[in-house]
Structure formats: structure tokens, C-alpha cells
Amino acid sequence: MGKLLLVGCGKMGGAMLDGWLSRGLPASEVIVAEPAEALRPNKPGLCAVASSAEVRETPEIVVLAVKPQSMDLVLSDLRRFAEEGAVFLSIAAGKTLKYFRSHLGPSAKIVRAMPNTPAAVRQGITVATAGGGVSEAQKKKCQELLEAVGQAVWIEDEALMDPVTALSGSGPAYVFLLVEAMAAAGTKLGLAPEMAMQLARATVVGSGELLRQSAEPAAQLRVNVTSPGGTTAEALKVLMADDGLQPVFDKALAAASRRSKELAG
């Protein structure tokens, strides 16, 4: 892989950088542009600068890991790399292929990706879509970069990025809320708050790991732990009722998807 320019090295950008280096990408092949000195990495062999304006050589791939509200500020200097054929891989939420073409030029090669926060521990999942002009070989290189922090899958229809954002992009927050709700319910039943939270956290983390390691679908794992007439079955009568968990999730994800579309303009 040729030179790689990482623009932005906050939590997500930093996690990606660590993942790339741990998978064997030479530090000498990476340039990091990060204006905040506290976030600018100091790793042997790696070139870190305050601004992309200091970068003279056209990189093969430019990874955009700045916050969406800061994107306009960084793209004006980067257009020169688009004109030289660099591929742009963006992980900024809500920024569409059309948006990037308007700033980088109509022939710019752009991959739009939506990771989620478990990427910080290399357990994320990212959904990506490629604009016109991006070759299969270039998609493969972007895939390798994204897989450094978890799984990566592709979609052809960019419009699906809105429900993707609603499900996996925002999804970690739903899981954290589940932990909060379980702990609060346990406290109401008489458990000490600290113990209730410990039980809820460990249960969700352990169940997630069981799901990861198992070849069985989630529905079967649920059945496996549900004894007929037992306590789990009684709770599931409430959660799986017509007014239970599913309609709440339907409404929540629809709201998130709608908001994603509004933010994208």
C-alpha cells in the first residue's frame, strides 16, 4: 500500500491507527494530520503534522476521521489530492458522497463508511459504500483498513446508510441503555445499586461474547436459556408482548433513520 494520510486522530482515528500498525502496516507509510497537539501521535517512524497543508506527496488513500462539523475546514486543502487520484475514505457520520463530490470535485474517488464505537476496542462493525470511479482493488484496500477495528461490510445503495446508522451506528447506545434499565429494575427489586449494575454489565458482556462465539442464531440462544414455565419465560411474556420491546425498537430505529436523513440534507 502506498502512503496513507489520516486526517484527524481522535478516538476513532486513533483506534484505526493503532489497528493498522498492529496488523503490520509500517509506520513510515502513514502520515497523520491532527491540529490538536495533545492528540498528535508520537510513534517511531510515523510522520505527524498539524495540518494537511504540510503534506506534499499525494497519498494513495486519505482517511477522513474528523468530526462532521469540522469537515468543511479540512476539505479545501485536500482537493489537490483528489485531482491527483487519491481515494478518500470517510468515517464521518451524515456526510454523503454528493457532499464530498461538491468539495473535492465531481470525479473524486470516495468511500463513505459508518463505523460504531466498539471499533475503539477493535470489536466494531463498519458499513461502507463506494462512489463512482472506485475500483475493486481500491475497495479491497479500504476494506483492509476498516477491518483493523472490526468487521466491514459493503452496500451498493447509499440510501441504506440511514438505517445502517440507526441500527449499528447508534446501536451501542441502545445496549448501554439496556444495561442501565436492567440495573435500575434490579435495584427496584431490592438489590444494592452497585451489585445491580455489576450483574447487568456482566450479563450483557457475557451474552455478547456467547453470541459472538456461537454458530446458533440469537433466537435459538434465547430459546436455550428459556425453560418452559420458568422465570425467563415469564419475563419474555412481557418483553415479547404486542406492546413490548419490538414496537419500541421499531419506533426508535425509525426515528434515528429519519434523523440521519435530515442531517445528511
Secondary structure, DSSP 4 states (H G I P E B T S, - for coil): ---EEEE--SHHHHHHHHHHHHTT--GGGEEEE-S-TTTS---TT-EEES-GGG--SPPSEEEE-S-GGGHHHHHHHHHHHHHTT-EEEE--TT--HHHHHHHH-TT-EEEEEE--GGGGGT-EEEEEEE-TT--HHHHHHHHHHHGGGEEEEE-S-GGGHHHHIIIIISHHHHHHHHHHHHHHHHHHTT--HHHHHHHHHHHHHHHHHHHHH-SS-HHHHHHHT--TTSHHHHHHHHHTSTTSHHHHHHHHHHHHHHHHHHHH-
